[in-house]
């Protein structure tokens, strides 16, 4: 099958479960499938698969309005920013100051992060429930796992692609994204993902300059994850699920 045909089939399967109020069952099955071919917690949700595509459908269906509203202003500021954000010394243009670029990058990254992690109560209840399910099932198979699985689900798969390609989500016009602007967005994305991963030590050596920033933001990020996992909206979702199961058993 061609890619478009595969995507159409996946979309149709997801929609059938959605219209029959059985997304919880679908999520459980998808997560178990993903875990069945995952051999380390840090690999969870990192490889493309039909399971990932369907989980993404849930994130986008229930989360796009939330995250787009949070990112709109910060992204417009980044796109319109006249200052360079380049922190790779080998790519600096004549007259650029590395420390000034670092300061500008981290200031914008901090503002963007705060646009949504300071208000975990705004995360849609369907997403908090999905996060809790993914975290619980991953923890059961890999007891030493941490919040990185949520970093993979929410940030690697959902939020960071919106930051790096805002024109695909109606957050910017395509002509506004020059190669220079794209580089700024990519650098911002790298910083955000490092914080989400709880990983001050990143792969690229030029990114070492953000280590202190990442280290100081980790506790705030983990509070965001913790609040999502213990959100009061989860109670309502679980109650609805229990009622549905009760009805099914009574038939």
Helices and strands as residue ranges (DSSP letters): H 3-19, H 23-36, G 41-43, H 50-80, G 89-91, H 98-117, G 120-122, H 125-141, H 148-150, I 151-159, H 160-164, G 166-169, G 174-176, H 179-196, G 205-210, H 211-229, H 233-250
